[in-house]
Amino acid sequence: MEYDIIKMQEEVYIVSFEEKDMKKNKKMILIPLVVAIASQFNISIMNSGFVVSAGIIVLISFLLYYENLRPIIMGFISGLLVYIFRLVLNLLSFGTIDDIVVLYLFEVLFYLFYTIIYSSLIQKIEKDSFNILFIVLVISDFTANLIEVSTRTAMGFSPSIWEVGHTLFIASLVRSAIIWLIYYVFKYYGFSLLRQEHQKRYKKLILLTSQLKTELYWIEKNMDHIEKVMKESYELYEKINGKEDRDTWSNRALSIASNVHEIKKENNLVIRGIQEITESEFKDKGIEYKDIVNILSETMEREGRRIGKSIKFDFHVNNNFFMNNHYFLISILRNLIMNSMDAIDNTRRDGKISLIDKIENANHIFIISDNGSGIDEESLNHIFSPGFSTKINYNTGEINRGLGLSIIQNIVVEKFHGNIKVESKIGQGTTFYIYIPKEILEE
């Protein structure tokens, strides 16, 4: 069984990496194609065969947008495709490429050296520092142009660098300004949308908080009733135990039952009020699973930093899907991840928590693993029992305030008609498996 689970995890990781590689490979082919097409919009300088094109504007814009791409490889592939495009177009237009085979080859140097310089400089700055980014772009553009023209001049294909240097510098400023403007507009537009969304959510949150405050008042009021019932119950216990005032027992019991009934009624009102608030305020159109993972990734990393633990979060989306009943799934996954964080000691520097998903036999399977302290066999037998907790502070008596595995199991079984399993070994870590039918989760 353990071997099968390990094998299943390895398969999921392999599938995840393969899908990511496929997406990245597509970008590394499509983007250079777009760059090659854009490079056909160019200006020739002094009839020397040296051209200033728009291709590099497109390439660097993509590199700024997709941060996981490898600039130098992208630069080389783009330069090569630009060169091939020029040869093909020249062949179609003039029927020969004899006089340009070497002439246009130098452009590959420009793309290669631009991305080499850009890659080395961009790592040392914050891309949100727009002014410094502009300087990096100008340096990369102008230096790569100098290298290309110097090579052309040395081989007799271009006028001296002194003749075209000022033009190259102006071209570098113009192209860098265009890239800078594209990036700035993209960032500003993104920030503007985000700010509007935040303002909208903030207003909604204020309204929601005020409504919940009202319900909280009733909960606090009920606490007084509960204290009163507890006091009456204990007094009745003492009377019964001491066999005192036997004739008052029935009236005292009736009073207790009446007060409990009132508490129940008020609790029902509170529950109904909270349900109405959540159903009306959170009546959205659902969410995709990848967005759930993004939310969990950001919040858990922030929580890890807050509590001072060195934990690597390895979250993968292998099967994206849309769902409406997402709050329960977020709650389940978040609480299990929080449990994993609690199981990793503060002194460890190699803590790791992973979240992967898989589809098997018409079920979504969510696997949460950690390399924490693990759970002993005896505790595993009671881990889903109500009130059971492995996280008790014996110095303060405080118990972890998470949902509790019994409630998590109840949500999985009752709300999703699924199942939850756990495997753990002391000193090696714990893995939870959540099985939820596709038809339930994706309805």
C-alpha positions as CSV (number, residue, x, y, z in Angstrom):
1,M,0.0,0.0,0.0
2,E,2.8,2.4,1.0
3,Y,4.6,1.6,-2.2
4,D,1.5,2.3,-4.3
5,I,1.0,5.7,-2.7
6,I,4.6,6.7,-3.2
7,K,4.4,5.6,-6.8
8,M,1.1,7.5,-7.3
9,Q,2.8,10.7,-5.9
10,E,5.7,10.3,-8.2
11,E,3.4,9.9,-11.2
12,V,1.5,13.1,-10.2
13,Y,4.8,15.0,-10.0
14,I,5.9,13.7,-13.3
15,V,2.6,14.6,-15.0
16,S,2.8,18.1,-13.4
17,F,6.4,18.7,-14.6
18,E,5.6,17.4,-18.1
19,E,2.6,19.8,-18.4
20,K,4.7,22.7,-17.2
21,D,7.5,21.8,-19.6
22,M,4.9,21.5,-22.5
23,K,3.5,25.0,-21.7
24,K,7.0,26.5,-21.5
25,N,8.1,24.8,-24.7
26,K,5.1,26.2,-26.5
27,K,6.0,29.7,-25.4
28,M,9.6,29.2,-26.4
29,I,8.4,28.5,-30.0
30,L,5.4,30.8,-30.3
31,I,7.1,33.9,-28.9
32,P,10.2,33.8,-31.2
33,L,7.7,33.4,-34.1
34,V,5.9,36.6,-33.1
35,V,9.3,38.3,-32.6
36,A,10.4,37.2,-36.1
37,I,7.2,38.6,-37.6
38,A,7.6,41.9,-35.7
39,S,11.2,42.1,-36.9
40,Q,9.9,42.7,-40.4
41,F,8.9,46.2,-39.3
42,N,12.4,47.9,-39.4
43,I,14.4,50.8,-40.6
44,S,17.6,50.4,-42.6
45,I,20.5,52.6,-41.7
46,M,22.7,54.1,-44.5
47,N,22.0,51.2,-46.9
48,S,24.5,49.1,-45.0
49,G,22.3,46.1,-44.4
50,F,22.1,47.1,-40.8
51,V,18.5,47.5,-39.7
52,V,16.7,48.6,-36.5
53,S,13.7,46.4,-36.0
54,A,10.7,46.1,-33.7
55,G,11.5,42.5,-32.9
56,I,13.5,43.2,-29.8
57,I,10.6,45.3,-28.4
58,V,8.3,42.3,-28.6
59,L,10.8,39.9,-27.2
60,I,11.7,42.0,-24.1
61,S,8.0,42.8,-23.5
62,F,7.3,39.0,-23.4
63,L,10.3,38.4,-21.1
64,L,9.1,41.1,-18.7
65,Y,5.6,39.6,-18.7
66,Y,6.6,35.9,-18.5
67,E,9.3,35.9,-15.7
68,N,9.9,32.1,-15.9
69,L,11.3,32.2,-19.4
70,R,15.1,31.9,-20.0
71,P,16.1,35.2,-21.7
72,I,19.4,34.0,-23.3
73,I,17.8,30.9,-24.9
74,M,14.8,33.0,-26.0
75,G,17.2,35.6,-27.5
76,F,19.2,33.0,-29.5
77,I,16.1,31.3,-30.8
78,S,14.4,34.6,-31.7
79,G,17.6,35.8,-33.5
80,L,17.8,32.6,-35.4
81,L,14.2,32.8,-36.5
82,V,14.5,36.4,-37.5
83,Y,17.5,35.5,-39.7
84,I,15.6,32.6,-41.3
85,F,12.6,34.8,-41.9
86,R,14.8,37.4,-43.7
87,L,16.3,34.8,-45.9
88,V,13.0,33.3,-46.8
89,L,11.4,36.7,-47.6
90,N,14.4,37.7,-49.6
91,L,14.3,34.5,-51.6
92,L,10.6,34.9,-52.3
93,S,11.1,38.6,-53.3
94,F,14.3,38.4,-55.3
95,G,14.8,34.7,-56.0
96,T,18.2,34.6,-54.4
97,I,19.9,34.9,-51.0
98,D,23.6,34.8,-52.1
99,D,24.3,38.3,-51.1
100,I,22.6,38.3,-47.7
101,V,23.4,34.9,-46.1
102,V,26.3,36.4,-44.1
103,L,25.0,40.0,-44.0
104,Y,21.9,39.1,-41.9
105,L,23.6,36.6,-39.8
106,F,25.0,39.4,-37.6
107,E,21.5,40.1,-36.3
108,V,21.6,36.8,-34.3
109,L,24.5,38.4,-32.4
110,F,22.4,41.4,-31.5
111,Y,19.5,39.3,-30.0
112,L,22.0,37.0,-28.2
113,F,24.1,39.7,-26.6
114,Y,21.1,41.9,-25.8
115,T,19.5,39.0,-23.8
116,I,22.9,38.2,-22.2
117,I,23.4,41.8,-21.0
118,Y,19.7,42.1,-20.1
119,S,19.6,38.8,-18.1
120,S,22.7,39.8,-16.1
121,L,21.4,43.3,-15.2
122,I,17.7,42.5,-14.6
123,Q,18.6,40.1,-11.8
124,K,20.2,42.9,-9.8
125,I,17.2,45.3,-9.9
126,E,13.6,45.4,-8.9
127,K,11.5,45.6,-12.1
128,D,9.0,47.8,-10.3
129,S,11.8,50.5,-10.3
130,F,10.8,51.8,-13.6
131,N,13.6,54.4,-14.0
132,I,16.3,51.8,-13.4
133,L,14.6,49.4,-15.7
134,F,14.7,52.0,-18.5
135,I,18.5,52.4,-17.9
136,V,19.0,48.6,-18.1
137,L,17.0,48.5,-21.4
138,V,19.1,51.3,-22.9
139,I,22.4,49.7,-21.9
140,S,21.3,46.3,-23.2
141,D,20.1,47.7,-26.5
142,F,23.0,50.1,-27.2
143,T,25.7,47.7,-26.1
144,A,24.3,44.8,-28.2
145,N,24.1,47.2,-31.2
146,L,27.7,48.2,-30.7
147,I,28.8,44.6,-30.6
148,E,26.9,43.8,-33.8
149,V,28.1,46.9,-35.7
150,S,31.7,46.4,-34.5
151,T,31.6,42.9,-35.8
152,R,30.1,44.0,-39.1
153,T,32.8,46.8,-39.4
154,A,35.6,44.4,-38.7
155,M,34.4,42.1,-41.6
156,G,33.8,45.0,-43.9
157,F,30.0,44.9,-44.0
158,S,29.2,48.1,-42.2
159,P,30.4,51.7,-41.9
160,S,32.4,52.8,-38.9
161,I,30.8,52.8,-35.4
162,W,31.6,56.5,-35.3
163,E,29.3,57.1,-38.3
164,V,26.3,55.3,-36.9
165,G,26.9,55.5,-33.2
166,H,24.6,58.5,-32.5
167,T,21.8,56.9,-34.6
168,L,22.2,53.6,-32.6
169,F,22.0,55.5,-29.4
170,I,18.8,57.3,-30.5
171,A,17.3,53.9,-31.7
172,S,18.2,52.4,-28.3
173,L,16.4,55.2,-26.5
174,V,13.3,55.0,-28.6
175,R,13.0,51.2,-28.4
176,S,13.7,51.2,-24.7
177,A,11.1,53.9,-24.2
178,I,8.5,51.9,-26.1
179,I,9.3,48.7,-24.0
180,W,9.2,50.8,-20.8
181,L,5.9,52.3,-21.8
182,I,4.4,48.9,-22.6
183,Y,5.5,47.5,-19.3
184,Y,4.4,50.6,-17.4
185,V,0.9,50.6,-19.0
186,F,0.5,46.9,-18.3
187,K,1.6,47.4,-14.6
188,Y,-0.5,50.5,-14.2
189,Y,-3.6,48.9,-15.7
190,G,-3.1,45.8,-13.6
191,F,-2.7,47.9,-10.4
192,S,-5.8,50.0,-11.4
193,L,-8.0,46.9,-11.8
194,L,-6.6,45.5,-8.6
195,R,-7.2,48.7,-6.7
196,Q,-10.8,48.9,-7.9
197,E,-11.4,45.3,-6.9
198,H,-9.9,45.9,-3.5
199,Q,-12.1,48.9,-2.9
200,K,-15.2,46.9,-4.0
201,R,-14.2,44.1,-1.6
202,Y,-13.4,46.5,1.2
203,K,-16.9,48.1,1.0
204,K,-18.4,44.6,0.9
205,L,-16.2,43.5,3.9
206,I,-17.3,46.5,6.0
207,L,-21.0,45.7,5.4
208,L,-20.4,42.0,6.1
209,T,-18.5,42.8,9.3
210,S,-21.2,45.1,10.6
211,Q,-23.8,42.3,10.0
212,L,-21.6,39.7,11.7
213,K,-21.1,42.1,14.6
214,T,-24.9,42.0,15.1
215,E,-24.9,38.2,15.2
216,L,-21.9,38.2,17.5
217,Y,-24.0,40.3,20.0
218,W,-26.6,37.6,20.1
219,I,-23.9,35.0,20.7
220,E,-22.4,37.0,23.6
221,K,-26.0,37.5,25.0
222,N,-26.5,33.7,24.8
223,M,-23.3,33.2,26.8
224,D,-25.0,34.8,29.8
225,H,-28.0,32.4,29.4
226,I,-25.6,29.5,29.2
227,E,-23.8,30.6,32.4
228,K,-27.2,30.9,34.1
229,V,-28.2,27.4,33.0
230,M,-24.9,26.0,34.2
231,K,-25.3,27.6,37.6
232,E,-28.9,26.3,37.9
233,S,-27.8,22.9,36.8
234,Y,-25.0,22.7,39.4
235,E,-27.4,23.9,42.1
236,L,-29.9,21.3,41.2
237,Y,-27.1,18.7,41.2
238,E,-26.1,19.7,44.7
239,K,-29.8,19.6,45.9
240,I,-30.2,16.1,44.4
241,N,-26.8,14.9,45.7
242,G,-27.7,16.2,49.2
243,K,-31.3,15.2,48.9
244,E,-32.4,18.7,49.8
245,D,-35.7,20.5,48.8
246,R,-36.9,17.5,46.9
247,D,-40.2,19.3,46.1
248,T,-38.3,21.9,44.1
249,W,-36.4,19.5,41.9
250,S,-39.0,19.3,39.2
251,N,-39.5,23.0,39.0
252,R,-35.7,23.6,38.8
253,A,-35.4,21.0,36.0
254,L,-38.3,22.6,34.1
255,S,-36.6,26.0,34.5
256,I,-33.4,24.6,33.1
257,A,-35.2,22.9,30.2
258,S,-37.0,26.2,29.5
259,N,-33.7,28.2,29.5
260,V,-32.0,25.6,27.2
261,H,-35.0,25.9,24.8
262,E,-34.5,29.7,24.7
263,I,-30.8,29.3,24.1
264,K,-31.6,26.9,21.3
265,K,-34.1,29.3,19.7
266,E,-31.6,32.2,19.8
267,N,-28.8,30.0,18.4
268,N,-31.1,29.0,15.6
269,L,-31.7,32.7,14.9
270,V,-28.0,33.4,14.9
271,I,-27.3,30.4,12.6
272,R,-30.0,31.5,10.2
273,G,-28.7,35.1,10.2
274,I,-25.1,34.0,9.5
275,Q,-26.4,31.7,6.7
276,E,-28.3,34.5,5.1
277,I,-25.3,36.8,5.3
278,T,-22.9,34.3,3.8
279,E,-25.4,33.1,1.1
280,S,-26.2,36.7,0.0
281,E,-22.8,38.3,0.4
282,F,-20.8,35.4,-1.0
283,K,-23.2,34.5,-3.8
284,D,-20.6,34.6,-6.5
285,K,-20.1,32.6,-9.7
286,G,-17.7,30.1,-8.4
287,I,-14.0,29.8,-8.9
288,E,-11.4,27.7,-10.7
289,Y,-9.2,25.2,-8.8
290,K,-6.0,26.9,-9.9
291,D,-7.2,30.1,-8.3
292,I,-7.9,28.2,-5.0
293,V,-4.3,26.9,-5.1
294,N,-3.0,30.4,-5.8
295,I,-4.9,31.8,-2.8
296,L,-3.6,28.9,-0.6
297,S,-0.1,29.4,-1.8
298,E,0.0,33.1,-1.0
299,T,-1.7,32.8,2.4
300,M,0.3,29.8,3.6
301,E,3.6,31.4,2.6
302,R,2.6,34.5,4.4
303,E,1.6,32.5,7.5
304,G,4.9,30.6,7.4
305,R,6.8,33.9,7.4
306,R,4.6,35.2,10.2
307,I,5.3,32.3,12.6
308,G,9.0,32.2,11.6
309,K,9.1,28.7,10.1
310,S,11.3,27.8,7.1
311,I,8.9,25.8,5.0
312,K,8.9,25.2,1.2
313,F,5.4,25.0,-0.2
314,D,5.2,22.8,-3.3
315,F,1.7,23.3,-4.7
316,H,0.8,21.9,-8.2
317,V,-2.3,22.1,-10.4
318,N,-2.6,19.1,-12.6
319,N,-6.3,19.2,-13.3
320,N,-7.9,22.6,-13.4
321,F,-11.7,22.7,-13.1
322,F,-14.5,25.1,-12.1
323,M,-16.6,24.7,-9.0
324,N,-19.3,26.6,-7.1
325,N,-19.0,25.0,-3.6
326,H,-15.4,26.2,-3.2
327,Y,-15.5,27.7,0.3
328,F,-15.7,24.2,1.9
329,L,-12.8,22.9,-0.2
330,I,-10.6,25.9,0.7
331,S,-11.4,25.4,4.3
332,I,-10.5,21.7,4.2
333,L,-7.2,22.2,2.4
334,R,-6.2,25.2,4.4
335,N,-6.8,23.5,7.8
336,L,-4.9,20.4,6.7
337,I,-2.0,22.6,5.5
338,M,-2.1,24.4,8.8
339,N,-1.9,21.1,10.6
340,S,1.2,20.2,8.5
341,M,2.8,23.5,9.4
342,D,2.2,22.8,13.1
343,A,3.8,19.4,12.7
344,I,7.1,21.0,11.4
345,D,9.4,22.1,14.2
346,N,10.6,25.7,14.3
347,T,14.2,24.7,14.2
348,R,14.0,22.7,10.9
349,R,15.3,24.5,7.8
350,D,14.1,21.8,5.3
351,G,10.4,21.8,6.1
352,K,8.3,20.9,3.1
353,I,4.5,20.8,2.5
354,S,3.1,19.7,-0.8
355,L,-0.4,19.8,-2.3
356,I,-1.1,17.8,-5.5
357,D,-4.2,16.7,-7.2
358,K,-5.1,13.7,-9.4
359,I,-8.2,12.2,-11.1
360,E,-8.8,8.5,-10.6
361,N,-11.9,6.4,-11.0
362,A,-14.2,9.5,-11.4
363,N,-12.8,11.0,-8.2
364,H,-10.7,14.1,-7.5
365,I,-7.9,13.1,-5.2
366,F,-6.2,15.9,-3.2
367,I,-2.9,14.8,-1.5
368,I,-1.4,17.0,1.3
369,S,2.0,15.8,2.5
370,D,4.5,17.1,5.0
371,N,7.9,16.0,6.4
372,G,7.0,16.9,9.9
373,S,7.0,15.0,13.2
374,G,4.4,12.5,12.2
375,I,1.6,10.8,14.2
376,D,2.0,7.7,16.3
377,E,-0.2,4.6,15.5
378,E,-2.4,4.9,18.6
379,S,-3.3,8.5,17.8
380,L,-4.0,7.6,14.1
381,N,-6.8,5.3,15.4
382,H,-8.5,8.3,17.0
383,I,-7.5,11.1,14.8
384,F,-11.0,11.7,13.4
385,S,-12.8,11.4,16.7
386,P,-14.6,14.5,18.0
387,G,-12.6,16.5,20.4
388,F,-9.3,14.7,19.7
389,S,-6.3,16.8,19.2
390,T,-2.6,16.1,18.9
391,K,-1.7,19.7,19.3
392,I,-2.1,20.5,23.0
393,N,0.1,22.9,24.8
394,Y,0.7,21.1,28.0
395,N,2.2,24.3,29.6
396,T,-0.9,26.4,29.0
397,G,-3.6,23.8,28.4
398,E,-4.4,25.5,25.1
399,I,-5.7,23.4,22.3
400,N,-5.3,24.2,18.6
401,R,-8.3,26.2,17.4
402,G,-8.5,24.7,13.9
403,L,-11.6,23.0,12.5
404,G,-10.5,19.7,13.9
405,L,-10.2,16.5,11.8
406,S,-13.6,15.2,12.9
407,I,-15.2,18.3,11.4
408,I,-13.0,18.1,8.2
409,Q,-14.1,14.5,7.8
410,N,-17.7,15.4,8.3
411,I,-17.5,18.1,5.6
412,V,-15.8,15.7,3.2
413,V,-18.4,12.9,3.8
414,E,-21.6,15.0,4.3
415,K,-21.0,17.9,1.9
416,F,-19.0,16.2,-0.8
417,H,-20.0,12.5,-0.4
418,G,-16.3,11.7,-0.4
419,N,-13.7,10.1,1.9
420,I,-10.5,11.1,3.7
421,K,-7.6,8.9,4.7
422,V,-4.3,9.5,6.5
423,E,-0.9,7.8,6.6
424,S,1.9,8.8,8.9
425,K,5.1,7.7,10.4
426,I,6.9,9.2,13.4
427,G,9.8,11.4,12.3
428,Q,8.9,11.0,8.6
429,G,5.8,13.0,8.1
430,T,2.1,12.7,7.4
431,T,0.0,12.4,4.2
432,F,-3.8,13.1,3.9
433,Y,-5.8,11.8,0.9
434,I,-9.1,13.4,0.2
435,Y,-11.4,11.6,-2.3
436,I,-14.3,13.7,-3.8
437,P,-16.5,12.5,-6.7
438,K,-16.0,14.7,-9.8
439,E,-19.8,15.1,-10.4
440,I,-20.2,16.5,-6.8
441,L,-17.2,18.8,-6.9
442,E,-17.7,20.2,-10.4
443,E,-21.5,20.5,-10.4
